[in-house]
Amino acid sequence: MILTDTHTHLYSSQFQDDRPEMMQRAIDAGVTRFFVPAIDSSYTQRMYDLEQQFPENVFLMMGLHPCYVKPESFEKELQLAEEALNQRKFYAVGEIGIDLYWDKTTLDIQKVAFKQQIQWAKKHQLAINIHCRDAFDEIFEVLESERSDDLFGIFHCFTGDFNQAQQAIGLNLKLGIGGVATFKNGKIDQFLNQIDLQHIVLETDSPYLAPVPHRGKRNESSYTVLVAQKLAEIYGVSVEEIASITTQNSKAIFGI
């Protein structure tokens, strides 16, 4: 059984004391493919180091996280991200998007950065990996303006309703499902079984959003298994089937 964590911040300082052990726990649990999103340039070297340590397992994305789109620095950060994309292989442009939970004042430049990075993804024929927090309308507005056959990717940590799920799927996006599916108030578990598994990929977003029974604690990639078990329950299929279909979906998205 091969499981794929399509979104994990393995370079996080929360893993600095036990990263090799954390990685081994995941691999032992069958999670052998880790897709690592970028945040900003201050994390780039950590990402490269991880890839060097685990060349068979770690696959990198490049992009500027919306929370790091700041008036004084975002243009330089975008330039660095674009240079990296032009220089070497990445598997997606991400994580990119709009976040209005922490700062609403940067909405205009977040939109600019999001749109520009979608255009890079199209140019390089790469997936996008979308971060959305309190910003579904704004995200969809930008996505609709860029709608085309060469727009595709993952709506990371999807927490929307059924209609928003359908809208995302209509834009060639898979839904990234993680720990929220195990929360009592997560809500997505109430309609997920109405969505074909071909539209679903697994993720942890570790070290954040740990699934039940670890909610509130540090998340890690081995917990992808707990997400798969929850989906097996929701869909009424085996964990092996969830693993197989979602891993195949991730391969299609990331071009592997």
C-alpha positions in Angstrom: 0.0 0.0 0.0 1.5 3.3 -1.1 0.1 6.5 0.4 1.0 10.0 -0.8 1.0 13.1 1.4 0.4 15.8 -1.2 1.1 18.7 1.2 3.6 18.6 4.1 5.9 21.2 5.5 8.7 18.7 6.3 11.2 21.6 6.7 9.3 23.1 9.6 11.3 23.9 12.8 8.7 21.8 14.7 10.5 18.7 13.3 14.1 19.9 14.0 14.6 17.5 16.9 13.3 14.3 15.3 12.9 14.8 11.5 14.6 11.5 10.5 12.5 9.6 12.9 9.3 11.4 11.8 10.1 10.6 8.2 10.8 6.9 9.0 7.5 6.6 10.9 5.7 7.8 7.7 7.6 5.5 5.4 7.0 2.6 7.7 3.3 3.4 7.6 3.3 3.3 3.8 3.5 7.0 3.2 6.5 7.1 0.8 5.8 10.2 -1.3 5.9 13.7 0.2 5.1 16.8 -1.8 6.6 19.9 -0.1 5.1 23.4 -0.7 7.2 26.6 -0.7 6.4 29.5 1.6 9.0 32.2 0.7 12.7 32.4 -0.1 13.8 32.0 3.5 12.8 28.3 3.4 14.2 27.4 0.0 17.5 26.0 1.1 15.8 23.9 3.8 13.6 22.4 1.0 16.7 21.6 -1.2 18.4 20.0 1.8 15.4 17.8 2.4 15.3 16.7 -1.2 19.0 15.8 -1.0 18.4 13.8 2.1 15.4 11.9 0.7 15.7 12.0 -3.1 13.4 9.0 -3.6 10.6 10.4 -1.5 10.6 14.2 -1.5 9.1 16.3 -4.3 9.3 20.1 -4.2 6.9 22.9 -5.2 7.9 26.5 -5.7 5.9 29.6 -5.1 5.0 32.5 -2.7 2.5 31.7 0.1 -0.2 34.4 0.3 0.5 35.2 4.0 4.0 36.2 2.9 2.8 38.6 0.2 3.9 41.9 1.8 4.0 45.3 0.1 7.7 45.8 0.8 8.9 42.4 -0.4 6.5 40.5 -2.6 7.9 41.7 -5.9 11.4 40.5 -5.0 10.0 37.2 -3.6 8.1 36.6 -6.8 11.3 37.3 -8.8 13.2 34.7 -6.7 10.5 32.1 -7.1 10.3 32.7 -10.9 14.1 32.4 -11.2 14.0 29.1 -9.3 11.2 27.7 -11.6 13.3 28.6 -14.6 16.4 26.9 -13.2 15.3 23.4 -12.1 12.5 20.9 -11.8 9.6 21.4 -9.5 6.3 19.5 -9.4 3.9 22.3 -8.8 3.6 26.1 -8.2 2.6 26.4 -4.6 1.4 27.0 -2.2 -0.2 30.1 -3.7 -3.6 31.7 -3.2 -5.4 34.2 -0.9 -5.6 34.4 2.8 -7.9 37.0 4.4 -7.8 35.5 7.9 -4.5 37.1 8.9 -4.5 40.3 6.8 -7.2 41.8 4.6 -5.2 44.9 3.8 -3.0 43.0 1.3 -5.9 41.5 -0.8 -5.0 43.5 -3.9 -1.4 42.4 -4.0 -2.4 38.9 -3.0 -4.5 38.7 -6.1 -1.7 40.0 -8.3 0.7 37.4 -6.9 -1.8 34.6 -7.2 -2.6 35.5 -10.8 1.0 35.8 -11.8 1.9 32.5 -10.3 -1.0 30.7 -12.0 0.4 32.1 -15.3 3.9 30.6 -14.5 2.3 27.2 -13.8 0.6 27.4 -17.3 3.9 28.4 -18.9 5.8 25.5 -17.2 2.8 23.1 -17.6 2.7 22.6 -13.8 0.0 22.1 -11.3 -1.0 24.8 -8.9 -1.4 24.1 -5.2 -4.0 26.5 -3.7 -4.1 28.0 -0.2 -7.5 29.5 0.7 -8.5 30.9 4.0 -11.7 33.1 4.4 -11.3 33.8 0.6 -13.4 31.4 -1.5 -15.1 34.2 -3.5 -11.8 36.0 -4.1 -10.0 32.7 -5.1 -12.7 31.7 -7.5 -12.7 35.2 -9.1 -9.0 34.8 -9.9 -9.3 31.2 -11.0 -12.3 32.0 -13.3 -10.3 34.8 -14.9 -7.5 32.2 -15.7 -9.8 29.3 -16.6 -8.3 27.2 -19.4 -7.4 23.6 -20.2 -3.9 24.2 -18.9 -5.0 25.3 -15.5 -5.1 22.3 -13.1 -3.9 21.4 -9.6 -5.0 20.9 -6.0 -7.3 22.9 -3.8 -5.2 22.3 -0.7 -6.9 21.8 2.7 -10.3 22.0 1.1 -12.9 23.3 3.7 -15.7 24.5 1.4 -19.2 23.3 0.9 -20.5 20.9 -1.7 -21.2 23.7 -4.3 -17.7 25.1 -3.9 -16.3 21.6 -4.2 -18.1 21.3 -7.5 -16.8 24.6 -8.7 -13.2 23.6 -7.8 -13.6 20.3 -9.7 -15.0 22.2 -12.7 -11.7 24.1 -12.8 -9.6 20.9 -13.1 -8.7 20.9 -9.4 -8.5 17.9 -7.1 -9.6 18.4 -3.5 -6.8 18.1 -0.9 -8.3 16.3 2.1 -6.6 16.1 5.4 -7.2 16.2 9.1 -10.3 18.4 8.9 -12.2 15.4 7.5 -11.9 13.8 10.9 -13.1 16.8 12.9 -16.6 16.7 14.4 -17.2 20.3 13.1 -15.2 19.8 9.9 -18.4 19.5 7.8 -16.8 18.2 4.6 -17.3 14.6 5.8 -21.1 15.2 5.4 -20.9 15.5 1.6 -17.6 13.9 0.5 -19.2 10.6 -0.5 -21.2 12.6 -3.1 -17.8 13.4 -4.8 -16.1 10.8 -6.9 -12.8 9.6 -5.5 -11.1 10.5 -8.7 -11.3 14.1 -7.5 -9.6 13.5 -4.1 -6.0 13.5 -2.9 -4.7 13.0 0.6 -2.6 15.5 2.6 -1.6 16.3 6.1 -0.4 20.0 6.0 1.9 18.8 8.8 2.9 20.1 11.3 -0.6 21.8 11.3 -4.2 20.4 11.4 -3.5 17.0 13.0 -6.4 14.6 12.6 -8.3 13.1 15.4 -7.1 11.6 17.8 -4.1 13.9 17.7 -6.1 17.2 17.1 -4.4 20.2 18.6 -1.0 18.4 18.7 1.8 18.4 16.1 0.8 16.8 12.9 3.1 14.5 10.9 3.0 12.7 7.5 2.5 9.3 9.1 -1.0 10.5 10.0 -1.9 10.4 6.3 -3.0 6.9 7.2 -5.7 8.3 9.6 -7.1 10.5 6.9 -7.2 7.5 4.5 -9.0 5.4 7.2 -11.6 8.2 7.6 -12.2 8.4 3.9 -12.5 4.6 3.7 -15.2 4.9 6.3 -16.9 7.8 4.5 -16.8 6.0 1.1 -17.4 2.5 2.3 -14.3 1.1 0.7 -11.0 -0.4 1.9 -8.1 1.8 3.0 -6.1 0.1 0.2 -8.5 1.3 -2.4 -8.3 4.9 -0.9 -4.5 4.7 -1.0 -4.4 3.4 -4.6 -6.9 5.9 -6.1 -5.6 8.9 -4.3 -2.0 8.1 -5.1 -2.9 7.6 -8.8 -4.7 11.0 -8.7 -1.5 12.6 -7.3 0.6 11.1 -10.0 -1.7 12.5 -12.6 -1.6 16.0 -11.1 2.2 16.1 -10.4 3.1 14.5 -13.7 4.9 11.4 -12.2 
